[in-house]
Amino acid sequence: MEPVGIFGNIEPLSILFFIVVQIGGRYLKLDLTPAQQKLINNSIFQSIILISIIYMSTKNFTNSIVIVIVIYICIHILFNENHKYNILSRKWLYDEKIIDTEYNNIKDIYIKNIKNIE
């Protein structure tokens, strides 16, 4: 007989662990050595942690890899103001003081280039 109700097929122990991780995870204090901190800050180690977290949710390794790839494309390309394929408006970045270079729209650049030709 399958469990019915709000929790469906989830095991009670999984529910308990989920609650403990959600509530206690932010208050967990780990005293890491400088070498351990350097390891955790390594991008490969962070990728492994991210894959592990997503795998715990999806229970499918292929889906986890695809989700991680999408996350990295968003973080390192689409929403990275230093990447040439970013989708963020340069005007907004300048207005928010995220970038220092002055925002020039195409019209201003065109007028400046014409003045340089003359």
N, C-alpha and C positions, 0 to 999 in steps of 0.2 A: 504494500500500500504506500503510495507516494504522499509526502507531506503536502498539504494544501494550504493556501493562504498567502499572506503578504511575502513570506520568505521563499516560497516555491520549493526548489530542490536544493537550496543552500544548506550546508551542514551547520548545526548550531555553534560548533567550535569556530568555524570560519567567521560567523557573525560576531562572536566575542572578540576574536583577533582583530577584526576590522575596526570595531569600536575602540579597542585598546590602542591600536596604531593611530587612529584619527585623533583621539583625545591626548594620548601621551607622547606621540611623536614629536610634537613641537616643543615639548618641555624636556625632552631627552638631552642630557648634557654629556657629551663624550670628551674626555681629555685625550686628545690625539697628540702624538709627538710631531715635530716639524716634518719628519720624513713621511709620516702617515698623511698629514695634511697635503703635502706635495703630491702624493699618490692620488688622493681623492680629487685634487684640482686638475689632474691629467685628463685631457679630453677623451682619451680611449677609455679610461676608467669610468668617467661620467657617462659615456655612451653605454657601457655595460650595465651601469646602475639604471639608466633610463629604459633599456631593453628589458631588464628584470622587472621593473615596476609595471611596464605595459604588459609584459607576458603574464604577470600575476592577474591582471584584469581580463585579458583576452583568452588566455589558455591556448593560444595558437601562435607558434613561433613565426610563421610567415607573416601573419597580420601584424605582429609586433614589429618586425623589421620594416614593413611598409609604413607603419605609423611613425616610427623613428625617422625614416627617410623624409617623410612629409614634414615632420617637426624641424629637422635640420635644414630643409629647403626654406621653410618659412623664416627661421631664426637667422641663418647665415647668408641668405640671399635676398629674399623678398622684403624683410623688415630690417635689413642691415644698411644703415645710411652710408656706409663706406663701400658698398658693393655697387657695381655699375648697373645691375639689374634690379635694384631696389624699387619698390612701388610707392614709397613715401614721397610726398610732395616736397621739393627742395624749399619752396616758400614756407611751408609749415615747419620744416626743420630749422630754417633760419629764424622764423618768428618765435619758435620755442627755445631758441638759443642752444640748439643741439649741435649745429654746425656753425663755424665762424665765418666761412666764406659768404659774401653777400649774395643774395638771391638775385639773379638776373633773368628776366623772362626773355623770350626769343626776340621780341620787338626791340628791347634795349640792346641786345647783342647785335642785331641787324643794323641798328642806327649807329652804333659804335664802329662797326666794321666799315660802313659806308663812309664815315668821317675819316677813317684811317686811309681809305683809298684816295680820297680827294687831296 
